[in-house]
């Protein structure tokens, strides 16, 4: 009976150790006490302009990160959102 408790405690310790190691791999800034650097999602005016969105889409398309269909849909959304807000 006591060996079962000992085995259970060893498994808990090993699991805690593995979880801690994986957490440090995924979130290395936590060990240093630093907050993660987050890039701003919008311009200083509070929203991206249509030109900014189109430039970003063109860069993604030229790099091959998005397909022709995704590029076309992104343009439609960028241009459509701009037309509705004015």
NORDA-V536613 format. One record per backbone hydrogen bond with DSSP energy under -1.0 kcal/mol. NH is the residue of the N-H (numbers start at 0). CO is the residue of the C=O. E is the energy in kcal/mol with one decimal. If there is no record, write none. Layout:
# NORDA-V536613
nh->NH co->CO e->E
nh->NH co->CO e->E
This chain:
# NORDA-V536613
nh->4 co->0 e->-1.3
nh->5 co->1 e->-2.1
nh->6 co->2 e->-2.5
nh->7 co->3 e->-2.4
nh->8 co->4 e->-2.4
nh->9 co->5 e->-2.1
nh->10 co->6 e->-2.3
nh->11 co->7 e->-2.2
nh->12 co->8 e->-2.3
nh->13 co->9 e->-2.5
nh->14 co->10 e->-2.4
nh->15 co->11 e->-2.4
nh->16 co->12 e->-2.3
nh->17 co->13 e->-2.4
nh->18 co->14 e->-2.4
nh->19 co->15 e->-2.3
nh->20 co->16 e->-2.2
nh->21 co->17 e->-2.3
nh->22 co->18 e->-2.3
nh->23 co->19 e->-2.1
nh->24 co->20 e->-1.6
nh->25 co->21 e->-2.3
nh->26 co->22 e->-2.6
nh->29 co->26 e->-1.3
nh->33 co->28 e->-1.6
nh->45 co->42 e->-1.7
nh->52 co->48 e->-2.2
nh->53 co->49 e->-2.5
nh->54 co->50 e->-2.5
nh->55 co->51 e->-2.2
nh->56 co->52 e->-2.5
nh->57 co->53 e->-2.6
nh->58 co->54 e->-2.2
nh->59 co->55 e->-2.2
nh->60 co->56 e->-2.6
nh->61 co->57 e->-2.9
nh->62 co->58 e->-1.8
nh->63 co->60 e->-1.0
nh->64 co->59 e->-2.3
nh->70 co->66 e->-2.4
nh->71 co->67 e->-2.5
nh->72 co->68 e->-2.6
nh->73 co->69 e->-2.4
nh->74 co->70 e->-2.2
nh->75 co->71 e->-2.3
nh->76 co->72 e->-2.5
nh->77 co->73 e->-2.6
nh->78 co->74 e->-3.0
nh->79 co->75 e->-2.7
nh->80 co->76 e->-2.6
nh->81 co->77 e->-1.5
nh->82 co->78 e->-1.7
nh->83 co->79 e->-1.8
nh->84 co->80 e->-1.4
